[in-house]
Amino acid sequence: MPDERPLKTLAASGNFFECPRWHDGRWWVSDFYAHVVLTIGADGQVEPVLKVAGQPGGLGWLPSGDLLVVSMKDRRVLRRTADGDVNLHADLSHLTSAHLNDMLVHAGHAYVGNFGFDLMGGQAPAPADLVHIDPDGVAAIAARELWFPNGMVLTEGGTLIVAETFAARLTAFEITADFDLTHRRVWAQVEPAPTPADLETMLGTLTFAPDGCALDAEGHIWAADGIGGDLCRVAPGGRIVDRIAMPAGLAAYACGLGGDDGRTLVA
């Protein structure tokens, strides 16, 4: 039978698109290596929003409409106002051990992951902390000992689910009235977690690496597999119930759900 989900190119000529978000009728995306945040219309029109010298990562919005952007290399979160002014929202360099990564923003509160080790330098993997930033930019550790906390989603019931890339799992927390994280548990162990070791050994034994992700209407999570390059739909518990392969020569490292009906999947 023909595939009922044909793939098509939304935008071309990017360097490395990450952290796609559907907001205000268009896609927003960080292009890592071009050091720019872009918007992409449904017609594929690309417009630059701001340059981030420290390499842009996770994106999110405050209730005021201001955009928060992770600046990965200098471990800061920037705030862009509606008139285009860009200021420091929070400096996380004292709370994190490596490049910042993805981010989820909820009711003015941001949760930010980081690598935990020097990935590009070949350092041995180590667990990392997840950081919480309140609306005034005050930051503190929200959860400890996560293996490369990466993409995050939030359920309607207030459960935050974070991808632990180097543990092949998705881990859940409840967000309290004070925006603390509690009731930690494994939401989905997709493949066995590698035994901690040097980088080459762990990468050699890692068979699923959830990276960027998106929550669908049925409560399943679409996760980009940083090892295999496919988009995988993960059910609670860890079973992969659907899979979309990328075209030859391409691999997915992030994904988002959006569009006018909320059912368009981008990677």
N, C-alpha and C positions, 0 to 999 in steps of 0.2 A: 504494500500500500504506500502511496506517496506520503511524505512527511507533511503533516498538517501545520507544522510550525516552521515555515521556510525562513532561513536566515537572510538578512540583507544588511548592507553597510549603511550605517547612519551617518558617520563622519569618518573621513580618511585623513592621512598625513599627520597623525599624532605621533608622539614619541613613545609614551607609556601611560595610557589612561588608567586612572584609579579612582576609587571612591565615588562612583556615579550616584547622584541623587536627583529625584524628580521634585522640583519645587517651582511654584509660580508659573506653571505651564511650560516648563522647559527642563532639560537635563543640565545639571551642573557636574563638572568633572575636574579632577586634578590631573594635569599632565606633568608627571614627575620630572622628567628630564628636560622639558622645555621651561620648567619652573613657573608655570602659569596655571591659574584657574580659569576654566572656560565654561561658557554656556553653549548648549547645542539645542536648537529648535527641532520640532518634530519634522521640519523640512530639511534638516541636516545643516542649517546655517550655523556657523561657529563664530562666537564672539568672545574675545578675551575679557576677563573681569579684573584680574589683578595679578601682578608678578609676585612671586614668593621666592626670594633668593635662597632661602634655606630648604627648599624643595617642598611643595605642597602635598598634604596628605588628606586626612579626614575633613569632612565638611559638615556644617550644621547651622541652624538658625536660632537666634534668641527670639523671645516673644515680640520684641521691638521690631523684628525684621532684620536686625544686624546679622551679618554672616560671620561665623567663626571658621577659621582655617588653621589646620595644624601646619606648623613649620617644622619639618621633621628633623633636619640636621642640627639646628640650634635649640631644639626641644622647647619651643614656645608655641602658644596658641595666639593667633592674631584675630583682631575684630575689625571688620569693615562695615562702616555705617552706610546708610542709604545714599548719602552724598559722595561716597567714595573715599572718605578718610579711613586710613588704616592705622590702628594702634595696637599696642601689646595688651592682650587680655589676661594672659597668665604665663609666667616663666616656670617650666616644669623641670629645669635642668637639675635641681637639687633633689628631685623625687624620682628620677628615672636614670637608668644606667646605659641607655643607648638611644638610637633614633626613635622618635615618636612614630606612630603608625596611624591607625584608623581612629575614628571618634564617633560617638553617638551623643546627640544633644536632645534633652527632654526637659520641657518646662523651664528653660533657662539654665539647666544644670548639664554639664558636659562630663563624659566618661572617655578617657583617652588611654590607649594602649601604647606599648613600646616594644622594641625588639628584645630587650633584655641582654643582648650581647652584640659584639661587632660582627654582624653577618657578612658584610662585604670584605672584612679583613680576615675572615676564616676562623674567628675565635670559636672556642667550644660553646655550644648552646647552654644557656642558663635561664632559669625562670625570671619572670618580670612582674612588676606590680601594675595594677590598673589604677589610674588617678582620677579623682573626682574634682571638678572645678565648679564652685558655686557661681551664681549670677554676677557676683561682684569681683570674680577673678581669683578668689581665695581657693588654693588647691591643697589636697591631702590625699593620702593613700586610701583607696576604696577597697581593694582586694589584693592579696599577695600570692606569690607562687603560681603564676600562670605561665604556660609555655607558649610564648610569643602571642600575647593577646592581640587579636586582629579585628576582623569585621564584627559588627554588633548589630543586633536587632532588638526591638522592644515590642512585646505583645500588648494587646489591648488590656490585659489584666495586670500589667505593670511588671512583667518578668523581663529582665535584661538577659539576653543570651549572647555570649561572646565566643568567637572561634579561637580555639587554641591550636594554632597552625602546627606546632611541633609536637602536639600530643594527639593528633588525629581525632579531635573531639570538639563538641560544642558544650559549653558550661553555662548553667543558668544561675541567676541570683534574683531575689525579690528586692525591689526598691522600696524602702521604708518611707514613712511620711517625712522624715528628715533627709531623704535622698541618700541614705546609707545603703550598702548592699548586704543582704543577709540570706540565710537559707541556701547556701551554695550546694550545688549538686550537678552531676553529669546529666545533660539533656540528651546527648547523643554521642556514644563512642562508636565512631564509624568503622575504624580499623584499630588494631592493637596499637597502643602508644609505644614508641621506641624507648628502649632503655637509655637513660642519659649517657652520652659518650661524646667523642669529638664530632665536629660538624660533618665530616665525610661519612663517618659511620652512621650517624643519625639519618642523614639524607638517604643513605643507601638502604636503610630499613624502613623508612617512612613510606607507607603505601597510599596514604590519603592526607592531604594538607589543606584543611579549610582556610580560605583566605577571605576575600570580601564576600558578603552574603546579603540575602534579602528574604523577608518573611512573606509568605503568600497568604491568600485568604483562607486556606484550609489549615493554617497553622504548621505547615511544613517550611523548611528553610532551603532556599536555593543557595548553594555554596560553590564558589569557584575552587576547583582542586588545583592548588599550586604545584602539585607533583604531576598529575596526569593531564592537566590543562582543560578538562571538561567542566561543564556546569552540571552539578549534581543536586537533585532534589532529595533532601534528607528528611525522613520521618522521625518523630520523637522516638528515642531509643537507639537510632543509628542506622536503620536500613535505608539504603539508597533506592528510591522507588521510581526515579526517572533520571535520565542522563541526556545531555545535549553535547555532542562533540563539536569542537570548533573546526573551521575550515583548515585545510592543510597549511602548515606553516604558522598557525596562530595558536595561542593558548590563552585561557581566561584566568585572570588573577583577581577579578572583582566583578560584581554584578549588581544590578538594581532593578526594582520593579516600579513601573510608573506609567506615564501616558494618561490620557484623559479618562480611561476606564481602569487604570491601575494594573493592567494585565500585560503591558509590554515589558519584556525582559531584555536588558541590555548588558553587555559584557565588554 
